[in-house]
Amino acid sequence: MKISLNLLRDFLDIHKSPSEIADILTSLGLESEGFETVKTSPADLDKVLTAKVLTCEKIPDTDHLSATTVDAGDGVVRSVVCGAPNVAAGQMVFLAIPGANVFTKDGTLFTIGERKVRGVASQGMICAQDELGLGHDHSGIIVLPEDTPAGISAADYYEMPSDTVFEIGLTPNRADATCHKGVAEDILAWVRVHEDPKAGLRDLSFLTKGSEKMPTGAAIFPVVVETTEACPLYSGLVIEGIQVGESPEWLKNRLLAVGQRPINNVVDITNYVRIELGQPLHAFDLDKVNGGKIIVKTVAEGTSFVTLDGVERKLFAEQSAYRFSMGF
């Protein structure tokens, strides 16, 4: 099972190294089989900072190069040569500092270094969209809103931070650890015993991404559970006014980090709740539910079932399945 450190930190204030966390997990019976750093982009977005262009002057005898000075909020004013036609003093831009990997126009990665261009020192690069892997536009540099603070990484600005993902082996008796909240609670127990007996989980209300709330008065949808020994409880709720589309980048990135393929905002949020809290959910299109109810039961051996990836699969007799009253 894959566990995201970024998602764990939503629950728990933990700043230990990945190797220390892996040792803690193993000591708790959640054997760590390894961990890896997962980046949301091949470009080093954590080494690309929001910065202000302080000065901008054309370099003599060139038709497009400008000598700029740029402040990335780290106490260093850098000299940067820029060839973009839209660069100007006073702008907030993205500055790739030396050591950052960014894209060339042909899509290959290269490392930013310090050099001289036409005799002018260049200590970084002011970036266009395609150079950060954020799109295909190379007509000019990205110009940010004037009130953007300096020193924010592009990874944080676009909510695309790198992550550390642990692979843990679960034994059958540890169903509580099949979600991030369960794993966070185990780590919290370790922290309370070894470091801080007053430590606790974070208040998850800070995760709300806007002011949207669950609509009140939502209708309960009829559900019939025919095999209660396999499914003691199944509830249905109607939510209307939903627009199906792409999920925000932060959500897609978190799913991808743990090996879950993003599909759309409705499917993705159900999968996210499952990996986050361990609560299985499934969303149906109300217009396609025939018969006005959902029936939950086991099915006959070999019953065909088309999954969300469009592949037709055969179910085993002991597998539970959702059935519309006029399905299967």
TASULGI-V65606 format. One record per backbone hydrogen bond with DSSP energy under -0.5 kcal/mol. CO is the residue of the C=O (numbers start at 0). NH is the residue of the N-H. If there is no record, write none. Layout:
BEGIN
[[CO,NH] [CO,NH]]
END
This chain:
BEGIN
[[0,167] [2,165] [3,7] [4,8] [5,9] [6,9] [6,10] [7,10] [7,11] [10,201] [11,13] [16,20] [17,21] [18,22] [19,23] [20,24] [21,25] [22,26] [23,27] [24,27] [24,29] [25,28] [28,30] [30,32] [30,168] [33,166] [35,164] [36,38] [37,162] [42,44] [43,46] [44,47] [44,153] [44,154] [46,48] [46,96] [47,153] [48,94] [49,150] [50,92] [51,53] [51,70] [52,89] [54,68] [56,66] [58,61] [64,58] [65,67] [65,81] [66,56] [67,79] [68,53] [68,54] [69,71] [69,77] [70,51] [75,71] [75,77] [77,69] [77,79] [78,122] [79,67] [81,65] [83,86] [87,90] [90,52] [90,92] [91,143] [92,50] [92,94] [93,95] [93,126] [94,48] [94,96] [95,124] [96,99] [99,101] [99,111] [100,43] [101,109] [103,106] [107,103] [109,101] [111,98] [114,121] [116,119] [119,116] [121,114] [124,95] [126,141] [127,131] [128,131] [128,133] [129,132] [130,102] [136,129] [139,128] [141,143] [143,91] [144,147] [148,151] [151,49] [152,156] [153,157] [154,159] [155,158] [162,37] [163,4] [163,165] [164,35] [165,2] [165,167] [166,32] [166,33] [167,169] [168,30] [170,173] [173,176] [174,177] [178,182] [179,183] [180,184] [181,185] [182,186] [183,187] [184,188] [185,189] [186,190] [187,191] [188,192] [189,193] [190,194] [190,195] [195,198] [201,203] [202,205] [203,206] [204,207] [207,209] [214,217] [218,237] [221,293] [222,224] [223,225] [223,295] [225,227] [226,229] [226,230] [235,220] [236,238] [241,243] [244,264] [247,250] [247,251] [248,252] [249,253] [250,254] [251,255] [252,256] [253,257] [254,257] [254,259] [255,258] [258,260] [263,267] [264,268] [265,269] [266,270] [267,271] [268,272] [269,273] [270,274] [271,275] [272,276] [272,277] [272,278] [273,277] [274,179] [275,180] [277,279] [283,285] [284,287] [285,288] [287,289] [288,291] [289,292] [289,324] [292,324] [293,223] [294,296] [294,322] [295,225] [295,226] [296,320] [299,302] [302,314] [304,306] [304,312] [306,309] [310,306] [310,312] [312,304] [314,301] [315,318] [318,298] [320,296] [322,294] [323,326]]
END
